[in-house]
Amino acid sequence: MFKVISMFDTNYFPAGSLFLKTRNKINADFVVYSPDLTKEQSNIINDHNIEIEKLDPYEFKTKMQFLKFFVLRNEILKDIDNKYDGFTFVDFDTFFINDWNHIFNKYDFDFAVTARSDMIKTKCLRAYANGGVVYTKRSGINVIDFAQKLILKGKSKLLPEYDIIWKTLENGRPAHKTHYRTTLRWWNDQIFFSSLILRYFSNVKSTKLNKIDPILFEFNKSKIGIFNCRYYNVLESNPIITKEKNIYIKHLKGSGRELLGVKKIKEKL
């Protein structure tokens, strides 16, 4: 048994229509975090047997992506009876093809991220990971704690890759494409995940991801998993529910979200 966690505001609610439609494909408990669900939206979430947790509106507005680590940590700490084998954070614009419960017992990791092979091959450091899907076990709380401290401080000797990637965003870019590590709303989560992946690939000659099985390596006394986005976080333009073997989660791109009625969100790359 595992738990699925998501986070969004009222404006993003339409993006989750497929999330709700495919919720019963997964044998898991669900919880969503939001600062401002309407009564109608809350009723819909409750009808789907999904727990609701309230977020502070100002915190969400100013620290949205940083809060990803807070909600993960909070759910681990709430599990005082050790009910869950693991936890998965997913963006609300994801939907589910097959159940992935097996990964928590099959693979020896504490905390796992999803990686994009195309970005690794082209060395687009800031996007080695996609931040929309994260897998963790209870033991992954050590990685979560490290991530929070690192992001607030802005760098760490234990993971210099974080600083390396941010310098590519902060220095030498046009003003409209420049982004800073002190802003907690966007990108700090994905840069942290990408830093872990960069750490691994900096020490091996290959740039290839495994297929179904994750790459596993040790970092700071924790076991990190790198799962291939091709199977565990498939970026998808079309909001169509499919039946595909070895595909677990699909994740809508901007064009797919717009088809569901979500206004275009500007994210500086």
Secondary structure by P-SEA (a helix, b strand, c coil): cbbbbbbbcccccccaaaaaaacccccbbbbbbbccccaaaaaaaaaabbbbbbccccccccccccaaaaaaaaaaaacccccccbbbbbccccccccccccccccccccbbbbbbaaaaaaccccccccccbbbbcccaaaaaaaaaaaaaaccccccaaaaaaaaaaccccccccccccccccccaaaaaaaaaaaaaaaacccccccccbbbbbbcccbbbbbbbcccccccccccbbbbbccccbbbbcaaaaaaacccbbbbcc
